[in-house]
Structure formats: C-alpha cells, structure tokens
Amino acid sequence: MHVKKGDRVVVLSGREKGREGVIKQSLPKKERVVVENVNIVKKHVKPMGNRQGGILEVEAAMHVSKVMLICPACGKPSRTGHRVNDEGKKVRVCKQCNADVA
C-alpha cells in the first residue's frame, strides 16, 4: 500500500472529497484505511456488561485508492514511488519534490 498509519492524507472522491486527516488504522488485506474524523457513520450498539448502548458515531474504513498522501516536505498531495537509499533501505519518495517520505 502507498500509505501507512500516521500518514497525512487527502480524500480524492466521494462525499468526503477534499477533506484531510491522519490515517488511524491501515487494513492491507482488505485494501482499506481508517482516517481520523473522515467518513463518519452512525453505529447502533447494544448494551453489554457495563457498556452503555446507543447510537455512536465512528470512522468507517474507506478504500485506499480514495486517498492520496500529502508530502511532508512540499505539503502537496502527490503520488509516491520507491527507491533504495544510501543505507540500503527501501524508502517512499514524493514524485513531485523527489524528497524521502518518512
């Protein structure tokens, strides 16, 4: 996947188009990500044990193709590539400014 937990992203399509947030959770097997304060849905929860029931608002997962990484160096949404750095580690690279993405 081109994004990981902790990355700042912008939503490209859907009702949340243009909103920015930080990736809270990454689900690579399902090709989905959960972004903070984006794609909020209402979830009906049954009371169990000491947990109170009711209607909660939670962030739903969205497909990874709907988000684009915001480069920390240039601050623009950009595609990412990969290269091997001087220490022999594979790193992500911003395609716009050619800077390493941590």
Secondary structure, 3 states (H helix, E strand, C coil): CCCCCCCEEEECCCCCCCCEEEEEEEECCCCEEEECCCCEEEEEECCECCECCEEEEEECCEEHHHEEEECCCCCCECCEEEEECCCCCEEEEECCCCCEEC
